[in-house]
Amino acid sequence: MARKIGSRYTAHQILGRGSAGTVWLGEGPDGPVAVKLLREDLASDQELVGRFVQERSALLRLEHPHVVSVRDLVVDGNDLALVMDLVRGTDLRTRLDRERRLAPEAAVAIVADVADALAAAHAAGVVHRDVKPENVLLDMQGPLGPGGAHPALLTDFGVAKLIDSPRRASAGRASAPTTRIIGTPDYLAPEIVEGLPPRAAVDIYALATVLYELLAGFTPFGGGHPGAVLRRHVTETVVPLPGIPDELWQLIVQCLAKAPASRLRASELSVRLRDLLPLLAGMPPLDVDEPDDAEPEPDPADDPAAASAGAGAEPVRRRGVVPLVPGSATDSNRDTHTSMRVPGPDELAGGALGTARVPRPAGGHRPGSARHRAEAARKRRLVLSVSAVALAAAVGLGTWLMTADEPAPPQDNKQSVPHTP
């Protein structure tokens, strides 16, 4: 069903849904467009709308071959919409879900395109703040690049900043400092987790995470509760990927550095990635097993508290999505936007639940995973049981040998002499 967006645009059909709104196929004075209609709770916040209108000039002047350009901003009643270029294709998440992982040459070519887009944005003073596969579009009508990769375009500039802006304090109350985290847990840079303001380096960290995911099929610090994921970004070291050139690996490590100043700039990253393309030509996708995402139910023998909870206790959800708005449905089966408080230093120092997502050996469980720990616990119990049986057998055998080797007590050979009165 068609609906009017302002006076110049008509939205015809829904192309997709995201955590910030709904994308429609629309028509404008210059032809087909994509219209991102933001959520009603965002559109009804007049202060927030005012701030977004102030960002309009920066978004409109952000033009680059690898950026999905914003053509217009519509504020009409309860409608707040971004009118953008229409890209005929799909998003990178859809391709990744279909292929599981990409050949290194294609993955690097796509990420180099996105790095070019970020370089242009950062030069214009714009930080994306939510780089992830869902926000990378592949132009299926564009020329094929290295590894058969379609041109990649980065979209959704400005939306993360819109959502993350501090809201108006209640009447008669002073404004509190912002202590929320807005973003996608798997791709959040450590400095955001620690409450520092997001700079251009956060986009580099997120893009390096995307590259790791394209190569491995999973993110380096994802899995489990979002809080555990956030801690891993601060406390864990990225696990190496076997089978890729060392030059590429060192590039990923540098861009995933905990210190923002240690990461490359977007323009540098793009050049370095394109220099590596000849080295990756013809290389097949990596043969890396997925880590264990699902957590097993706790063994009562390992967790007395779980045993005392009783059979009627509600099962613990080990991996879940925290929606941007409490009580709202999420837009995919992946972790999307999360809004939570900044953890304190003592919590960050406590380490993560488990370890980083180590690629597990074929047929086994990844080291540090819950399944690996449960299996190790079962093996320990088995070893202890066998040891106890062996010890008991050894003690019994030793006692029998000692008894068998002990000399018999001497017999009294004296004969009784009759007493003579």
Secondary structure as GFF3:
##gff-version 3
##sequence-region A 1 421
A	DSSP	beta_strand	3	5	.	.	.	ID=ss1
A	DSSP	beta_strand	9	17	.	.	.	ID=ss2
A	DSSP	beta_strand	21	28	.	.	.	ID=ss3
A	DSSP	beta_strand	31	38	.	.	.	ID=ss4
A	DSSP	alpha_helix	40	43	.	.	.	ID=ss5
A	DSSP	alpha_helix	46	54	.	.	.	ID=ss6
A	DSSP	alpha_helix	56	60	.	.	.	ID=ss7
A	DSSP	beta_strand	70	76	.	.	.	ID=ss8
A	DSSP	beta_strand	79	84	.	.	.	ID=ss9
A	DSSP	beta_strand	89	91	.	.	.	ID=ss10
A	DSSP	alpha_helix	92	99	.	.	.	ID=ss11
A	DSSP	alpha_helix	104	123	.	.	.	ID=ss12
A	DSSP	three_ten_helix	133	135	.	.	.	ID=ss13
A	DSSP	beta_strand	136	139	.	.	.	ID=ss14
A	DSSP	three_ten_helix	146	148	.	.	.	ID=ss15
A	DSSP	beta_strand	152	154	.	.	.	ID=ss16
A	DSSP	alpha_helix	159	164	.	.	.	ID=ss17
A	DSSP	beta_strand	180	183	.	.	.	ID=ss18
A	DSSP	three_ten_helix	185	187	.	.	.	ID=ss19
A	DSSP	alpha_helix	190	193	.	.	.	ID=ss20
A	DSSP	alpha_helix	200	216	.	.	.	ID=ss21
A	DSSP	alpha_helix	226	235	.	.	.	ID=ss22
A	DSSP	alpha_helix	246	255	.	.	.	ID=ss23
A	DSSP	three_ten_helix	260	262	.	.	.	ID=ss24
A	DSSP	alpha_helix	266	280	.	.	.	ID=ss25
A	DSSP	alpha_helix	304	308	.	.	.	ID=ss26
A	DSSP	beta_strand	338	341	.	.	.	ID=ss27
A	DSSP	alpha_helix	345	348	.	.	.	ID=ss28
A	DSSP	alpha_helix	370	405	.	.	.	ID=ss29
###
